[in-house]
Amino acid sequence: MTETAFSDESAHRLCPLPDGRKLGFAESGDPQGVPVFYFHGFPGSRLEATLLPVKGLRLIGVDRPEDIGALADFLEIGEFGVIGVSGGEPYASSVAHGLGSRVNALALKQMRAYRMKRANHPAADQDLREGPMMAAMVKSWREGLKRSSLGIAADARIYGAPWHFVLEDIKVPTAIWHERADTVVPISIGEHYAASVPEAAAHFTESNGHFSIVMNSYDAIADFLKSKA
């Protein structure tokens, strides 16, 4: 069930940053719920956070995964959870590492791997690709590319570059969801994160795809994030 207590304008908000830039973000779900910053996949935009079922969460999707501390201050949020989906995982992990004193939980779904192959999607994904979910995803992708392709180009470079931290240094309660039959991101990536992040809880499913696991696991993910708030 989707909670949409926020107005349509909440999908098109801007946060002024100290250096004069503005960070685009969107809010959805329960305004009084547990605040959770959502890092979208590759490609994507803040709108991706408005597409998912939400129960008791205040989801905040960001266009660019930077200056999250400043955005939290702008929204008068002290502690918060973090979700990283596919290409958003490196950024969610970075926030959990760099702002660990403010992050109460980290949820990772289908972690992104560099140099990913073209894939035949499982039947579970095909059902989503042929329905309204795909139209909504395309809208998010178009929003991310509306002004420039520079953001996507920067993401592609970052995925292949060395990180400034190691997963073993993440000290935030972490849960990982990954589909064993994922043809986009291999299960070995999820297993690597599960083995590296201290005390991470791993949930490896058997009947989803790269896209459908997000929908089918969302209640469990929301429960995890709420339990750590």
C-alpha positions, 0 to 999 in steps of 0.5 A: 500500500502506498502512502501519499500524504505529501503534495505533488510539490513535494516531488520537486523541492530544492535545498540551497547548499552553502556553496550556492548550488541547489540539491533537488529532492523529493519526499513521499510516504508518511510525513511523520514516519521514520526519515530515510534518504533514498539513493536511486539506481543507475540511471535515475532521479529523485522521483524513483523514491516516489514510486515504491510502497511505503509503510511508516517511512518518510522517504527522501529521494535525492537527485545527486548523492552529495551534501546529505548532511546539509540536506538533513540539516535543511529538513531539521532531521537529526538521525535517519536511515539510508536506502541504496538501490543498485547504482545507489548502493555505493553512495548509501554506503558512503553516507553510512560511513561518513555520517555514521553518527547520524545514520541509524540503519543502512539497507542495500538492494541489488548492489551495483557492480562495475562493467555490467553485462546486457541481460535477459531479465527473469519472468518476475522482472518481465511482468514489471517491465510490461506494466505501469511500473516501467512507465514510472521508471522511464519517467524517473530516468528521463527526469535524471537526463532532462538537463544533462548527461553529466551526472550519469557520466560522473556515476559511471566513472565513480563506479570504476574508481577506488573508494575512499573507504572500505566496507569493513569500516561501516559501523551502521546496522546493515541489511542486504537484499539480493536475488540469486538469479539476478542477471544484471548484478551477480550474486557474488557482489551481494555475497561480497558485501555481506561478508565485508560489512560487519554483522550485516544481515543478508537476505538472498532470495530465489524467485525474484529479478533485479527489479522485482526484488525491490517491490517484493521485499519492501515490507521487510526493508521498511520493517528493518529501517523502522526497527533501528530508528 
